Amino acid sequence: MKRIPHSAYATLFGVVHLALGVNLALAVLALPLIVLLVTTDPSLSWPLLAVAAALAGPGVAAAFGTFRAHADGESAVLSVFLRSLRTMWRRALALSALVVAVLVVALVDVFVLVPTGAGAIAAPLLIVVAVLALAAGMVGMVALAEDPRARLRDVVRVATVLAVRRWPLTIASFAVIAVQIAVITAAPALGIGLTAAACLYVVWAGGRHTLQPALQTAEV
């Protein structure tokens, strides 16, 4: 029987270490959001949920930064996560706050306009705006992980254009996030403690591929 090489065990341990470390760090940073989701009715507490979601944004960017460092050969997790958070938190918080604000305005307007005659025209446009904001937010967080000092205006512009232009990758990321939401809904402990990092890793990988035209131009 052929022995499994030591390098395979090391790789497996590294992946498990990365996933558990990122899940732990994310759970700590997103604790207000998690508590609100578990203890309140989202239909009533959505203003607080929106604030908590915006505050959790820097944790997502730090996770992406940790994935990038791991891809470059870094084995540490928590220290890299904290370093990424320290570097990116201002821009990441501004980006997540912008995305959440657009989502809240768009979705509230949808619920207000649907019962009216204008809803048939305005609601689809507002839903498109909300989807674009989410897509730009996902890719924008990856862009911050690639270049933490990039101007937020440039990040939003490039992320929006490339998320639309490379829409199959964007749809794939949305599908993965939808699966993660379903997992959290059915088994919160599993979703928060185990699969969150895997979901974000797929989103990060897709976002990095989406940004390749911009990254190649920057390298030139």
N, C-alpha and C positions, 0 to 999 in steps of 0.2 A: 504494500500500500504506500502510495507516494505521500511524503510528508509535506505539510503546508509550510512554506518558507517563513522565516521569522519576519521578513519585511511585510508579509500579508497581515500578520498579527499586529505589527506596528501601525500599519495603515488603518486597520479596523479600529484599533484603540484610539488613533488620532481622530477619526471620524466621530466616534462615540463621545470622546472628550469635547470635541468642537460642538456637537449637538447639545449635550447636556449643559455645557458652560454657557452657550448662547441662550438656551431656554431659561436657565436660572437668571441670567442678567436681564433678559426681557421681562420675565415675570416680576422682578423687583421694580423695574422702571414703569411697567404697565399696571402695577398693583391697584391704583385708583380706578382705572378702567375696568379691571377684572372684578373688583369689589362691586362697582356700580352695576355691571352686567349680571352678577349673581344675586344681588340683594334688592334690585329695584325693577320696576316695570319700564322698559325702554321707551314706551309710548308716552310716559309721563316725565321721565328723567332725561330725555334726549338733550336738553341744553347742557347738563352736566356731563353727559356722555361725550358730547362734541368737544368740550374743553379737555376732558381726560384723554380723548383720542389724539387731540393736537399735542398734548404733553407727552404722549407715548411716541411721537414721531422721531425724536432724536435716538431713541432706543433702536428703532428699525434701521436708521442710518448707521448707527454704531455696529449693528449686526452685519450689515453689508460691508462695512470697513473691516470687520473681523474675517469675513469670508475672503475678502480680497487678500488680506495678509496671509491667511492660511494657504491660499492658492500660490502665493509667492514663497512658501516654505516655512512660514512662521508656525511654531507649534503651540505657543502660549495662547490662551483664550481670554480669560478674564482681564488680564493686564492689557491686552490688545484692545478689547472691547472698551475698557475705561479710557484708554488713550484716544481711541477713535471718537468716543463720546465727548471728551474734553476738546478735541479739535473741531468737531462738526456741530456741536449742539445748538449754537446760535442760528446758523443757516438752516439746519434741519428743523428746528422749532419754527422758524419763520416760514419754511416751505410747508410743513404740516399744518400750521395755522391757516395759511392761505388756502390750501386744499380743503380743509374742513369748513372754512368760511364759505367757499364756493359751493360745496356740497349742501350745506345747511340752507343757504339762500335758494339754491335751485330746487331742492326737495320740498322745502316749505312752500315755495311758489307753486310747485306742482300740485300739492294737496289743496292749496287755496283755489287754484284755477280749474282743477278738474271738474268741479260741480258747475262751473260757468260755461258760457258759450265759447269764451276765448281759450278754454282748456284744450280743445281739440287741436288748436294750432300751436299754442305756446308750450304745452306739456311735453311733446316729443322733443322740441328744441332744448328745453331745460334738462331733460334726461340726457341728451347728447352732451350738453355742457358738463353735467355731473360725471359722466363716464370719461370725458376728456380730462377733467380735473384729477380723477383717480389715476388714470393712465400716466399723466404727466407727473403726478406725485410719486408713483412707483419708480419710474425711470429717473426722475430727478433725484431721488434718494440714492440710487445707484451712481448717478453722476457725481454727487457729493462725495461718495466713498472713493471714486476714482480721482477726484480733484477737490479736496476739502476747502481750498481757497478760491474756488470758482465763484464768480459773482452770481447772486441769486437770480437776477434778471436773465443772465445767459443760460443758467441751468433750466429755468422754466421754459425759455424759448426753444432751446435745443431738445429738451425732453418732450415737449408737446409735439414738435414737428416730427421727430423720429418715432414717437409712439404711434402716430397716425400712419407714417410712411411704412413702418414695419409692423403693421397691424396683426399679422399672424402670431408674432411673439407676444404682443400685448394681450390678445385673446387667450393664449396659452397661460399667461400669468393670471388672468382673471379666473380661468377655470381652476387653477391650483388653489387660489384664494377661496373660491366657492367651496371646494372640497374641504379646505381647512375650517371654514365656518361651519360646515355640516358636522365635521368631527367634533369641534368645540361644543356645538349644540347638543350632540348626542352624548359625548363623554368629555366634559370640561377638563378633567385631570389629564386625560390622554392628549387632548389638543394643546393644552397650555404647557404640559410638562415634557412631551415627547415630540410631537409632530410640528410644532411652530417653527423650529429651526429648519427642518426639512422643507417646509413650505417657503420660507423666506429665502432659502438657498436657491430653490428653483426660480423664484422671482428675481433674485440677484443675477443668476446666470442668464436668464432671459433678457434682463435689463442691460447687462453688459454686452450681449450680442446686439441688442437694439442700438446701443451707443457706438458700435464699432466705426461707423463712418466719421463721427466726431472725434473719436479717440485716435483714429489713423491720421486725421487732418492735424490734430494737436501734435502728434509725434513728428510729422513732417515739418 
